[in-house]
């Protein structure tokens, strides 16, 4: 009976060790995912700002051209 308990204790300690290693791996992966998401979000904001700036410039020059043609 005691040998079974010893075997079970060995298996449980092995599972706990594997679980803690897996937990650390998952935590590292989540950290990497959040870093990538921050980069993607920053890129989206930069692209949005760029589109707004190009649109504003196109509107400004288009309006000036229309005013020159109308005069």
PQR file with spaces between the fields and no chain letter, atoms N, CA, C, O and H, PARSE charges and radii, in Angstrom:
ATOM       1  N    UNK     1       0.816   -1.192    0.000 -0.4000 1.5000
ATOM       2  CA   UNK     1       0.000    0.000    0.000 -0.0000 2.0000
ATOM       3  C    UNK     1       0.865    1.263    0.000  0.5500 1.7000
ATOM       4  O    UNK     1       0.577    2.225   -0.712 -0.5500 1.4000
ATOM       5  N    UNK     2       1.909    1.244    0.796 -0.4000 1.5000
ATOM       6  CA   UNK     2       2.785    2.412    0.880 -0.0000 2.0000
ATOM       7  C    UNK     2       3.528    2.648   -0.431  0.5500 1.7000
ATOM       8  O    UNK     2       3.828    3.788   -0.784 -0.5500 1.4000
ATOM       9  H    UNK     2       2.143    0.463    1.374  0.4000 1.0000
ATOM      10  N    UNK     3       3.822    1.575   -1.145 -0.4000 1.5000
ATOM      11  CA   UNK     3       4.511    1.747   -2.426 -0.0000 2.0000
ATOM      12  C    UNK     3       3.587    2.421   -3.442  0.5500 1.7000
ATOM      13  O    UNK     3       4.041    3.214   -4.266 -0.5500 1.4000
ATOM      14  H    UNK     3       3.578    0.648   -0.858  0.4000 1.0000
ATOM      15  N    UNK     4       2.281    2.103   -3.382 -0.4000 1.5000
ATOM      16  CA   UNK     4       1.321    2.751   -4.274 -0.0000 2.0000
ATOM      17  C    UNK     4       1.233    4.246   -3.966  0.5500 1.7000
ATOM      18  O    UNK     4       1.186    5.081   -4.869 -0.5500 1.4000
ATOM      19  H    UNK     4       1.912    1.459   -2.712  0.4000 1.0000
ATOM      20  N    UNK     5       1.212    4.555   -2.698 -0.4000 1.5000
ATOM      21  CA   UNK     5       1.147    5.954   -2.293 -0.0000 2.0000
ATOM      22  C    UNK     5       2.403    6.691   -2.755  0.5500 1.7000
ATOM      23  O    UNK     5       2.325    7.832   -3.210 -0.5500 1.4000
ATOM      24  H    UNK     5       1.250    3.876   -1.964  0.4000 1.0000
ATOM      25  N    UNK     6       3.534    6.054   -2.640 -0.4000 1.5000
ATOM      26  CA   UNK     6       4.788    6.673   -3.077 -0.0000 2.0000
ATOM      27  C    UNK     6       4.772    6.906   -4.588  0.5500 1.7000
ATOM      28  O    UNK     6       5.224    7.945   -5.068 -0.5500 1.4000
ATOM      29  H    UNK     6       3.598    5.127   -2.270  0.4000 1.0000
ATOM      30  N    UNK     7       4.251    5.936   -5.327 -0.4000 1.5000
ATOM      31  CA   UNK     7       4.162    6.088   -6.781 -0.0000 2.0000
ATOM      32  C    UNK     7       3.208    7.226   -7.126  0.5500 1.7000
ATOM      33  O    UNK     7       3.498    8.041   -8.002 -0.5500 1.4000
ATOM      34  H    UNK     7       3.884    5.092   -4.937  0.4000 1.0000
ATOM      35  N    UNK     8       2.065    7.280   -6.432 -0.4000 1.5000
ATOM      36  CA   UNK     8       1.108    8.356   -6.670 -0.0000 2.0000
ATOM      37  C    UNK     8       1.708    9.725   -6.336  0.5500 1.7000
ATOM      38  O    UNK     8       1.506   10.690   -7.075 -0.5500 1.4000
ATOM      39  H    UNK     8       1.830    6.618   -5.721  0.4000 1.0000
ATOM      40  N    UNK     9       2.433    9.808   -5.243 -0.4000 1.5000
ATOM      41  CA   UNK     9       3.076   11.078   -4.876 -0.0000 2.0000
ATOM      42  C    UNK     9       4.080   11.507   -5.936  0.5500 1.7000
ATOM      43  O    UNK     9       4.190   12.693   -6.248 -0.5500 1.4000
ATOM      44  H    UNK     9       2.597    9.024   -4.644  0.4000 1.0000
ATOM      45  N    UNK    10       4.802   10.558   -6.481 -0.4000 1.5000
ATOM      46  CA   UNK    10       5.774   10.860   -7.528 -0.0000 2.0000
ATOM      47  C    UNK    10       5.067   11.376   -8.781  0.5500 1.7000
ATOM      48  O    UNK    10       5.503   12.348   -9.398 -0.5500 1.4000
ATOM      49  H    UNK    10       4.712    9.595   -6.228  0.4000 1.0000
ATOM      50  N    UNK    11       3.981   10.716   -9.143 -0.4000 1.5000
ATOM      51  CA   UNK    11       3.233   11.135  -10.325 -0.0000 2.0000
ATOM      52  C    UNK    11       2.602   12.508  -10.125  0.5500 1.7000
ATOM      53  O    UNK    11       2.616   13.341  -11.032 -0.5500 1.4000
ATOM      54  H    UNK    11       3.627    9.926   -8.642  0.4000 1.0000
ATOM      55  N    UNK    12       2.053   12.742   -8.945 -0.4000 1.5000
ATOM      56  CA   UNK    12       1.426   14.036   -8.666 -0.0000 2.0000
ATOM      57  C    UNK    12       2.465   15.144   -8.691  0.5500 1.7000
ATOM      58  O    UNK    12       2.212   16.214   -9.245 -0.5500 1.4000
ATOM      59  H    UNK    12       2.041   12.065   -8.208  0.4000 1.0000
ATOM      60  N    UNK    13       3.619   14.908   -8.106 -0.4000 1.5000
ATOM      61  CA   UNK    13       4.654   15.948   -8.117 -0.0000 2.0000
ATOM      62  C    UNK    13       5.138   16.227   -9.543  0.5500 1.7000
ATOM      63  O    UNK    13       5.446   17.366   -9.896 -0.5500 1.4000
ATOM      64  H    UNK    13       3.825   14.039   -7.656  0.4000 1.0000
ATOM      65  N    UNK    14       5.199   15.165  -10.357 -0.4000 1.5000
ATOM      66  CA   UNK    14       5.585   15.341  -11.757 -0.0000 2.0000
ATOM      67  C    UNK    14       4.534   16.158  -12.503  0.5500 1.7000
ATOM      68  O    UNK    14       4.877   17.045  -13.285 -0.5500 1.4000
ATOM      69  H    UNK    14       4.949   14.240  -10.071  0.4000 1.0000
ATOM      70  N    UNK    15       3.254   15.863  -12.266 -0.4000 1.5000
ATOM      71  CA   UNK    15       2.184   16.618  -12.907 -0.0000 2.0000
ATOM      72  C    UNK    15       2.176   18.081  -12.464  0.5500 1.7000
ATOM      73  O    UNK    15       1.959   18.979  -13.278 -0.5500 1.4000
ATOM      74  H    UNK    15       2.975   15.142  -11.631  0.4000 1.0000
ATOM      75  N    UNK    16       2.412   18.316  -11.184 -0.4000 1.5000
ATOM      76  CA   UNK    16       2.457   19.690  -10.684 -0.0000 2.0000
ATOM      77  C    UNK    16       3.610   20.468  -11.312  0.5500 1.7000
ATOM      78  O    UNK    16       3.463   21.643  -11.646 -0.5500 1.4000
ATOM      79  H    UNK    16       2.589   17.586  -10.523  0.4000 1.0000
ATOM      80  N    UNK    17       4.748   19.811  -11.469 -0.4000 1.5000
ATOM      81  CA   UNK    17       5.902   20.455  -12.091 -0.0000 2.0000
ATOM      82  C    UNK    17       5.590   20.805  -13.547  0.5500 1.7000
ATOM      83  O    UNK    17       5.891   21.906  -14.006 -0.5500 1.4000
ATOM      84  H    UNK    17       4.867   18.857  -11.197  0.4000 1.0000
ATOM      85  N    UNK    18       4.984   19.855  -14.267 -0.4000 1.5000
ATOM      86  CA   UNK    18       4.606   20.105  -15.659 -0.0000 2.0000
ATOM      87  C    UNK    18       3.572   21.216  -15.757  0.5500 1.7000
ATOM      88  O    UNK    18       3.618   22.041  -16.670 -0.5500 1.4000
ATOM      89  H    UNK    18       4.739   18.960  -13.894  0.4000 1.0000
ATOM      90  N    UNK    19       2.635   21.232  -14.803 -0.4000 1.5000
ATOM      91  CA   UNK    19       1.603   22.260  -14.800 -0.0000 2.0000
ATOM      92  C    UNK    19       2.222   23.645  -14.595  0.5500 1.7000
ATOM      93  O    UNK    19       1.833   24.603  -15.263 -0.5500 1.4000
ATOM      94  H    UNK    19       2.598   20.562  -14.062  0.4000 1.0000
ATOM      95  N    UNK    20       3.171   23.749  -13.685 -0.4000 1.5000
ATOM      96  CA   UNK    20       3.800   25.052  -13.443 -0.0000 2.0000
ATOM      97  C    UNK    20       4.635   25.491  -14.647  0.5500 1.7000
ATOM      98  O    UNK    20       4.693   26.679  -14.963 -0.5500 1.4000
ATOM      99  H    UNK    20       3.487   22.971  -13.143  0.4000 1.0000
ATOM     100  N    UNK    21       5.279   24.540  -15.315 -0.4000 1.5000
ATOM     101  CA   UNK    21       6.035   24.879  -16.529 -0.0000 2.0000
ATOM     102  C    UNK    21       5.098   25.327  -17.638  0.5500 1.7000
ATOM     103  O    UNK    21       5.388   26.292  -18.346 -0.5500 1.4000
ATOM     104  H    UNK    21       5.232   23.574  -15.058  0.4000 1.0000
ATOM     105  N    UNK    22       3.969   24.629  -17.795 -0.4000 1.5000
ATOM     106  CA   UNK    22       2.983   25.012  -18.806 -0.0000 2.0000
ATOM     107  C    UNK    22       2.398   26.381  -18.495  0.5500 1.7000
ATOM     108  O    UNK    22       2.174   27.181  -19.404 -0.5500 1.4000
ATOM     109  H    UNK    22       3.733   23.846  -17.221  0.4000 1.0000
ATOM     110  N    UNK    23       2.151   26.655  -17.231 -0.4000 1.5000
ATOM     111  CA   UNK    23       1.599   27.942  -16.831 -0.0000 2.0000
ATOM     112  C    UNK    23       2.575   29.072  -17.165  0.5500 1.7000
ATOM     113  O    UNK    23       2.152   30.134  -17.622 -0.5500 1.4000
ATOM     114  H    UNK    23       2.333   26.006  -16.492  0.4000 1.0000
ATOM     115  N    UNK    24       3.855   28.859  -16.946 -0.4000 1.5000
ATOM     116  CA   UNK    24       4.859   29.865  -17.284 -0.0000 2.0000
ATOM     117  C    UNK    24       4.918   30.072  -18.796  0.5500 1.7000
ATOM     118  O    UNK    24       5.056   31.202  -19.266 -0.5500 1.4000
ATOM     119  H    UNK    24       4.198   27.997  -16.574  0.4000 1.0000
ATOM     120  N    UNK    25       4.813   28.987  -19.552 -0.4000 1.5000
ATOM     121  CA   UNK    25       4.820   29.087  -21.014 -0.0000 2.0000
ATOM     122  C    UNK    25       3.623   29.886  -21.509  0.5500 1.7000
ATOM     123  O    UNK    25       3.762   30.749  -22.376 -0.5500 1.4000
ATOM     124  H    UNK    25       4.701   28.070  -19.170  0.4000 1.0000
ATOM     125  N    UNK    26       2.451   29.599  -20.959 -0.4000 1.5000
ATOM     126  CA   UNK    26       1.241   30.322  -21.359 -0.0000 2.0000
ATOM     127  C    UNK    26       1.371   31.795  -21.016  0.5500 1.7000
ATOM     128  O    UNK    26       0.976   32.651  -21.807 -0.5500 1.4000
ATOM     129  H    UNK    26       2.339   28.898  -20.254  0.4000 1.0000
ATOM     130  N    UNK    27       1.918   32.104  -19.851 -0.4000 1.5000
ATOM     131  CA   UNK    27       2.098   33.503  -19.442 -0.0000 2.0000
ATOM     132  C    UNK    27       3.033   34.230  -20.410  0.5500 1.7000
ATOM     133  O    UNK    27       2.769   35.374  -20.779 -0.5500 1.4000
ATOM     134  H    UNK    27       2.240   31.409  -19.207  0.4000 1.0000
ATOM     135  N    UNK    28       4.107   33.587  -20.820 -0.4000 1.5000
ATOM     136  CA   UNK    28       5.028   34.191  -21.788 -0.0000 2.0000
ATOM     137  C    UNK    28       4.347   34.405  -23.135  0.5500 1.7000
ATOM     138  O    UNK    28       4.543   35.437  -23.777 -0.5500 1.4000
ATOM     139  H    UNK    28       4.322   32.658  -20.520  0.4000 1.0000
ATOM     140  N    UNK    29       3.550   33.433  -23.560 -0.4000 1.5000
ATOM     141  CA   UNK    29       2.837   33.571  -24.825 -0.0000 2.0000
ATOM     142  C    UNK    29       1.831   34.718  -24.768  0.5500 1.7000
ATOM     143  O    UNK    29       1.696   35.470  -25.733 -0.5500 1.4000
ATOM     144  H    UNK    29       3.391   32.595  -23.038  0.4000 1.0000
ATOM     145  N    UNK    30       1.128   34.857  -23.655 -0.4000 1.5000
ATOM     146  CA   UNK    30       0.174   35.958  -23.504 -0.0000 2.0000
ATOM     147  C    UNK    30       0.886   37.304  -23.536  0.5500 1.7000
ATOM     148  O    UNK    30       0.386   38.259  -24.131 -0.5500 1.4000
ATOM     149  H    UNK    30       1.237   34.246  -22.871  0.4000 1.0000
ATOM     150  N    UNK    31       2.041   37.382  -22.904 -0.4000 1.5000
ATOM     151  CA   UNK    31       2.812   38.620  -22.922 -0.0000 2.0000
ATOM     152  C    UNK    31       3.208   38.979  -24.354  0.5500 1.7000
ATOM     153  O    UNK    31       3.115   40.140  -24.752 -0.5500 1.4000
ATOM     154  H    UNK    31       2.447   36.607  -22.421  0.4000 1.0000
ATOM     155  N    UNK    32       3.645   37.992  -25.121 -0.4000 1.5000
ATOM     156  CA   UNK    32       4.007   38.226  -26.520 -0.0000 2.0000
ATOM     157  C    UNK    32       2.799   38.652  -27.348  0.5500 1.7000
ATOM     158  O    UNK    32       2.904   39.542  -28.192 -0.5500 1.4000
ATOM     159  H    UNK    32       3.721   37.048  -24.797  0.4000 1.0000
ATOM     160  N    UNK    33       1.654   38.019  -27.107 -0.4000 1.5000
ATOM     161  CA   UNK    33       0.442   38.359  -27.852 -0.0000 2.0000
ATOM     162  C    UNK    33       0.033   39.795  -27.560  0.5500 1.7000
ATOM     163  O    UNK    33      -0.317   40.536  -28.478 -0.5500 1.4000
ATOM     164  H    UNK    33       1.569   37.296  -26.421  0.4000 1.0000
ATOM     165  N    UNK    34       0.075   40.198  -26.289 -0.4000 1.5000
ATOM     166  CA   UNK    34      -0.302   41.568  -25.938 -0.0000 2.0000
ATOM     167  C    UNK    34       0.664   42.580  -26.552  0.5500 1.7000
ATOM     168  O    UNK    34       0.246   43.665  -26.955 -0.5500 1.4000
ATOM     169  H    UNK    34       0.360   39.596  -25.543  0.4000 1.0000
ATOM     170  N    UNK    35       1.940   42.239  -26.626 -0.4000 1.5000
ATOM     171  CA   UNK    35       2.908   43.140  -27.259 -0.0000 2.0000
ATOM     172  C    UNK    35       2.594   43.299  -28.745  0.5500 1.7000
ATOM     173  O    UNK    35       2.665   44.405  -29.280 -0.5500 1.4000
ATOM     174  H    UNK    35       2.280   41.357  -26.298  0.4000 1.0000
ATOM     175  N    UNK    36       2.249   42.201  -29.410 -0.4000 1.5000
ATOM     176  CA   UNK    36       1.887   42.283  -30.828 -0.0000 2.0000
ATOM     177  C    UNK    36       0.612   43.079  -31.029  0.5500 1.7000
ATOM     178  O    UNK    36       0.514   43.862  -31.973 -0.5500 1.4000
ATOM     179  H    UNK    36       2.192   41.303  -28.975  0.4000 1.0000
ATOM     180  N    UNK    37      -0.366   42.891  -30.157 -0.4000 1.5000
ATOM     181  CA   UNK    37      -1.609   43.649  -30.263 -0.0000 2.0000
ATOM     182  C    UNK    37      -1.365   45.145  -30.090  0.5500 1.7000
ATOM     183  O    UNK    37      -1.984   45.960  -30.775 -0.5500 1.4000
ATOM     184  H    UNK    37      -0.286   42.254  -29.389  0.4000 1.0000
ATOM     185  N    UNK    38      -0.461   45.508  -29.173 -0.4000 1.5000
ATOM     186  CA   UNK    38      -0.113   46.932  -29.017 -0.0000 2.0000
ATOM     187  C    UNK    38       0.492   47.476  -30.296  0.5500 1.7000
ATOM     188  O    UNK    38       0.180   48.596  -30.700 -0.5500 1.4000
ATOM     189  H    UNK    38       0.042   44.846  -28.617  0.4000 1.0000
ATOM     190  N    UNK    39       1.356   46.696  -30.942 -0.4000 1.5000
ATOM     191  CA   UNK    39       1.961   47.145  -32.204 -0.0000 2.0000
ATOM     192  C    UNK    39       0.909   47.290  -33.301  0.5500 1.7000
ATOM     193  O    UNK    39       0.936   48.250  -34.071 -0.5500 1.4000
ATOM     194  H    UNK    39       1.609   45.786  -30.614  0.4000 1.0000
ATOM     195  N    UNK    40      -0.011   46.339  -33.366 -0.4000 1.5000
ATOM     196  CA   UNK    40      -1.068   46.412  -34.373 -0.0000 2.0000
ATOM     197  C    UNK    40      -1.958   47.628  -34.122  0.5500 1.7000
ATOM     198  O    UNK    40      -2.324   48.341  -35.057 -0.5500 1.4000
ATOM     199  H    UNK    40      -0.032   45.559  -32.740  0.4000 1.0000
ATOM     200  N    UNK    41      -2.301   47.859  -32.864 -0.4000 1.5000
ATOM     201  CA   UNK    41      -3.146   49.006  -32.531 -0.0000 2.0000
ATOM     202  C    UNK    41      -2.442   50.316  -32.888  0.5500 1.7000
ATOM     203  O    UNK    41      -3.064   51.228  -33.433 -0.5500 1.4000
ATOM     204  H    UNK    41      -2.004   47.280  -32.104  0.4000 1.0000
ATOM     205  N    UNK    42      -1.160   50.410  -32.583 -0.4000 1.5000
ATOM     206  CA   UNK    42      -0.396   51.611  -32.919 -0.0000 2.0000
ATOM     207  C    UNK    42      -0.357   51.817  -34.431  0.5500 1.7000
ATOM     208  O    UNK    42      -0.484   52.944  -34.910 -0.5500 1.4000
ATOM     209  H    UNK    42      -0.654   49.670  -32.140  0.4000 1.0000
ATOM     210  N    UNK    43      -0.183   50.732  -35.178 -0.4000 1.5000
ATOM     211  CA   UNK    43      -0.164   50.829  -36.639 -0.0000 2.0000
ATOM     212  C    UNK    43      -1.513   51.288  -37.187  0.5500 1.7000
ATOM     213  O    UNK    43      -1.572   52.083  -38.126 -0.5500 1.4000
ATOM     214  H    UNK    43      -0.080   49.817  -34.789  0.4000 1.0000
ATOM     215  N    UNK    44      -2.586   50.788  -36.600 -0.4000 1.5000
ATOM     216  CA   UNK    44      -3.918   51.196  -37.046 -0.0000 2.0000
ATOM     217  C    UNK    44      -4.127   52.680  -36.796  0.5500 1.7000
ATOM     218  O    UNK    44      -4.658   53.377  -37.660 -0.5500 1.4000
ATOM     219  H    UNK    44      -2.539   50.142  -35.838  0.4000 1.0000
ATOM     220  N    UNK    45      -3.720   53.180  -35.629 -0.4000 1.5000
ATOM     221  CA   UNK    45      -3.872   54.616  -35.344 -0.0000 2.0000
ATOM     222  C    UNK    45      -3.032   55.457  -36.297  0.5500 1.7000
ATOM     223  O    UNK    45      -3.480   56.506  -36.759 -0.5500 1.4000
ATOM     224  H    UNK    45      -3.288   52.613  -34.927  0.4000 1.0000
ATOM     225  N    UNK    46      -1.818   55.004  -36.592 -0.4000 1.5000
ATOM     226  CA   UNK    46      -0.969   55.746  -37.536 -0.0000 2.0000
ATOM     227  C    UNK    46      -1.582   55.761  -38.930  0.5500 1.7000
ATOM     228  O    UNK    46      -1.571   56.791  -39.605 -0.5500 1.4000
ATOM     229  H    UNK    46      -1.454   54.151  -36.217  0.4000 1.0000
ATOM     230  N    UNK    47      -2.112   54.632  -39.358 -0.4000 1.5000
ATOM     231  CA   UNK    47      -2.735   54.557  -40.680 -0.0000 2.0000
ATOM     232  C    UNK    47      -3.973   55.444  -40.734  0.5500 1.7000
ATOM     233  O    UNK    47      -4.201   56.126  -41.733 -0.5500 1.4000
ATOM     234  H    UNK    47      -2.122   53.796  -38.810  0.4000 1.0000
ATOM     235  N    UNK    48      -4.763   55.442  -39.686 -0.4000 1.5000
ATOM     236  CA   UNK    48      -5.960   56.289  -39.646 -0.0000 2.0000
ATOM     237  C    UNK    48      -5.575   57.759  -39.717  0.5500 1.7000
ATOM     238  O    UNK    48      -6.186   58.529  -40.458 -0.5500 1.4000
ATOM     239  H    UNK    48      -4.577   54.888  -38.874  0.4000 1.0000
ATOM     240  N    UNK    49      -4.573   58.144  -38.957 -0.4000 1.5000
ATOM     241  CA   UNK    49      -4.097   59.531  -39.004 -0.0000 2.0000
ATOM     242  C    UNK    49      -3.572   59.898  -40.378  0.5500 1.7000
ATOM     243  O    UNK    49      -3.809   61.008  -40.855 -0.5500 1.4000
ATOM     244  H    UNK    49      -4.077   57.518  -38.356  0.4000 1.0000
ATOM     245  N    UNK    50      -2.866   58.986  -41.016 -0.4000 1.5000
ATOM     246  CA   UNK    50      -2.346   59.236  -42.356 -0.0000 2.0000
ATOM     247  C    UNK    50      -3.461   59.425  -43.373  0.5500 1.7000
ATOM     248  O    UNK    50      -3.389   60.312  -44.224 -0.5500 1.4000
ATOM     249  H    UNK    50      -2.674   58.085  -40.628  0.4000 1.0000
ATOM     250  N    UNK    51      -4.487   58.595  -43.286 -0.4000 1.5000
ATOM     251  CA   UNK    51      -5.614   58.722  -44.208 -0.0000 2.0000
ATOM     252  C    UNK    51      -6.333   60.054  -43.994  0.5500 1.7000
ATOM     253  O    UNK    51      -6.731   60.709  -44.957 -0.5500 1.4000
ATOM     254  H    UNK    51      -4.545   57.875  -42.595  0.4000 1.0000
ATOM     255  N    UNK    52      -6.497   60.446  -42.746 -0.4000 1.5000
ATOM     256  CA   UNK    52      -7.147   61.730  -42.454 -0.0000 2.0000
ATOM     257  C    UNK    52      -6.307   62.885  -42.996  0.5500 1.7000
ATOM     258  O    UNK    52      -6.849   63.829  -43.571 -0.5500 1.4000
ATOM     259  H    UNK    52      -6.174   59.914  -41.964  0.4000 1.0000
ATOM     260  N    UNK    53      -4.992   62.815  -42.814 -0.4000 1.5000
ATOM     261  CA   UNK    53      -4.120   63.880  -43.305 -0.0000 2.0000
ATOM     262  C    UNK    53      -4.164   63.960  -44.834  0.5500 1.7000
ATOM     263  O    UNK    53      -4.269   65.053  -45.390 -0.5500 1.4000
ATOM     264  H    UNK    53      -4.552   62.048  -42.346  0.4000 1.0000
ATOM     265  N    UNK    54      -4.087   62.834  -45.505 -0.4000 1.5000
ATOM     266  CA   UNK    54      -4.139   62.833  -46.972 -0.0000 2.0000
ATOM     267  C    UNK    54      -5.495   63.345  -47.446  0.5500 1.7000
ATOM     268  O    UNK    54      -5.569   64.091  -48.422 -0.5500 1.4000
ATOM     269  H    UNK    54      -4.001   61.946  -45.053  0.4000 1.0000
ATOM     270  N    UNK    55      -6.558   62.951  -46.767 -0.4000 1.5000
ATOM     271  CA   UNK    55      -7.883   63.444  -47.118 -0.0000 2.0000
ATOM     272  C    UNK    55      -8.013   64.943  -46.937  0.5500 1.7000
ATOM     273  O    UNK    55      -8.634   65.620  -47.757 -0.5500 1.4000
ATOM     274  H    UNK    55      -6.497   62.344  -45.974  0.4000 1.0000
ATOM     275  N    UNK    56      -7.436   65.461  -45.876 -0.4000 1.5000
ATOM     276  CA   UNK    56      -7.484   66.902  -45.632 -0.0000 2.0000
ATOM     277  C    UNK    56      -6.711   67.662  -46.711  0.5500 1.7000
ATOM     278  O    UNK    56      -7.176   68.691  -47.199 -0.5500 1.4000
ATOM     279  H    UNK    56      -6.932   64.911  -45.210  0.4000 1.0000
ATOM     280  N    UNK    57      -5.546   67.164  -47.079 -0.4000 1.5000
ATOM     281  CA   UNK    57      -4.748   67.813  -48.122 -0.0000 2.0000
ATOM     282  C    UNK    57      -5.483   67.760  -49.466  0.5500 1.7000
ATOM     283  O    UNK    57      -5.528   68.753  -50.192 -0.5500 1.4000
ATOM     284  H    UNK    57      -5.168   66.327  -46.682  0.4000 1.0000
ATOM     285  N    UNK    58      -6.054   66.605  -49.790 -0.4000 1.5000
ATOM     286  CA   UNK    58      -6.792   66.471  -51.049 -0.0000 2.0000
ATOM     287  C    UNK    58      -8.003   67.396  -51.064  0.5500 1.7000
ATOM     288  O    UNK    58      -8.315   67.997  -52.093 -0.5500 1.4000
ATOM     289  H    UNK    58      -6.017   65.799  -49.200  0.4000 1.0000
ATOM     290  N    UNK    59      -8.680   67.509  -49.938 -0.4000 1.5000
ATOM     291  CA   UNK    59      -9.834   68.403  -49.860 -0.0000 2.0000
ATOM     292  C    UNK    59      -9.408   69.851  -50.032  0.5500 1.7000
ATOM     293  O    UNK    59     -10.065   70.607  -50.747 -0.5500 1.4000
ATOM     294  H    UNK    59      -8.427   67.021  -49.103  0.4000 1.0000
ATOM     295  N    UNK    60      -8.321   70.246  -49.387 -0.4000 1.5000
ATOM     296  CA   UNK    60      -7.834   71.624  -49.479 -0.0000 2.0000
ATOM     297  C    UNK    60      -7.501   71.988  -50.922  0.5500 1.7000
ATOM     298  O    UNK    60      -7.954   73.013  -51.429 -0.5500 1.4000
ATOM     299  H    UNK    60      -7.787   69.632  -48.806  0.4000 1.0000
ATOM     300  N    UNK    61      -6.707   71.145  -51.580 -0.4000 1.5000
ATOM     301  CA   UNK    61      -6.314   71.463  -52.950 -0.0000 2.0000
ATOM     302  C    UNK    61      -7.497   71.332  -53.916  0.5500 1.7000
ATOM     303  O    UNK    61      -7.615   72.116  -54.858 -0.5500 1.4000
ATOM     304  H    UNK    61      -6.339   70.312  -51.168  0.4000 1.0000
ATOM     305  N    UNK    62      -8.362   70.360  -53.691 -0.4000 1.5000
ATOM     306  CA   UNK    62      -9.540   70.218  -54.530 -0.0000 2.0000
ATOM     307  C    UNK    62     -10.448   71.436  -54.413  0.5500 1.7000
ATOM     308  O    UNK    62     -10.986   71.912  -55.412 -0.5500 1.4000
ATOM     309  H    UNK    62      -8.266   69.723  -52.926  0.4000 1.0000
ATOM     310  N    UNK    63     -10.614   71.930  -53.211 -0.4000 1.5000
ATOM     311  CA   UNK    63     -11.438   73.126  -52.992 -0.0000 2.0000
ATOM     312  C    UNK    63     -10.814   74.334  -53.683  0.5500 1.7000
ATOM     313  O    UNK    63     -11.522   75.128  -54.302 -0.5500 1.4000
ATOM     314  H    UNK    63     -10.177   71.543  -52.400  0.4000 1.0000
ATOM     315  N    UNK    64      -9.511   74.475  -53.584 -0.4000 1.5000
ATOM     316  CA   UNK    64      -8.835   75.599  -54.261 -0.0000 2.0000
ATOM     317  C    UNK    64      -8.964   75.500  -55.769  0.5500 1.7000
ATOM     318  O    UNK    64      -9.155   76.515  -56.438 -0.5500 1.4000
ATOM     319  H    UNK    64      -8.936   73.830  -53.081  0.4000 1.0000
ATOM     320  N    UNK    65      -8.862   74.300  -56.314 -0.4000 1.5000
ATOM     321  CA   UNK    65      -9.015   74.116  -57.761 -0.0000 2.0000
ATOM     322  C    UNK    65     -10.444   74.470  -58.195  0.5500 1.7000
ATOM     323  O    UNK    65     -10.642   75.137  -59.210 -0.5500 1.4000
ATOM     324  H    UNK    65      -8.706   73.476  -55.770  0.4000 1.0000
ATOM     325  N    UNK    66     -11.428   74.020  -57.421 -0.4000 1.5000
ATOM     326  CA   UNK    66     -12.820   74.345  -57.750 -0.0000 2.0000
ATOM     327  C    UNK    66     -13.086   75.855  -57.668  0.5500 1.7000
ATOM     328  O    UNK    66     -13.820   76.410  -58.486 -0.5500 1.4000
ATOM     329  H    UNK    66     -11.267   73.478  -56.596  0.4000 1.0000
ATOM     330  N    UNK    67     -12.486   76.501  -56.683 -0.4000 1.5000
ATOM     331  CA   UNK    67     -12.648   77.966  -56.587 -0.0000 2.0000
ATOM     332  C    UNK    67     -11.998   78.654  -57.777  0.5500 1.7000
ATOM     333  O    UNK    67     -12.552   79.615  -58.311 -0.5500 1.4000
ATOM     334  H    UNK    67     -11.889   76.051  -56.019  0.4000 1.0000
ATOM     335  N    UNK    68     -10.835   78.178  -58.200 -0.4000 1.5000
ATOM     336  CA   UNK    68     -10.139   78.797  -59.336 -0.0000 2.0000
ATOM     337  C    UNK    68     -10.936   78.568  -60.627  0.5500 1.7000
ATOM     338  O    UNK    68     -10.990   79.459  -61.474 -0.5500 1.4000
ATOM     339  H    UNK    68     -10.386   77.397  -57.766  0.4000 1.0000
ATOM     340  N    UNK    69     -11.535   77.426  -60.787 -0.4000 1.5000
ATOM     341  CA   UNK    69     -12.332   77.146  -61.981 -0.0000 2.0000
ATOM     342  C    UNK    69     -13.622   77.925  -61.988  0.5500 1.7000
ATOM     343  O    UNK    69     -14.129   78.262  -63.058 -0.5500 1.4000
ATOM     344  H    UNK    69     -11.491   76.702  -60.098  0.4000 1.0000
ATOM     345  N    UNK    70     -14.170   78.221  -60.821 -0.4000 1.5000
ATOM     346  CA   UNK    70     -15.437   78.940  -60.737 -0.0000 2.0000
ATOM     347  C    UNK    70     -15.274   80.433  -60.916  0.5500 1.7000
ATOM     348  O    UNK    70     -16.240   81.132  -61.220 -0.5500 1.4000
ATOM     349  H    UNK    70     -13.758   77.947  -59.952  0.4000 1.0000
ATOM     350  N    UNK    71     -14.083   80.922  -60.734 -0.4000 1.5000
ATOM     351  CA   UNK    71     -13.890   82.391  -60.810 -0.0000 2.0000
ATOM     352  C    UNK    71     -13.692   82.888  -62.198  0.5500 1.7000
ATOM     353  O    UNK    71     -13.520   84.090  -62.405 -0.5500 1.4000
ATOM     354  H    UNK    71     -13.298   80.354  -60.487  0.4000 1.0000
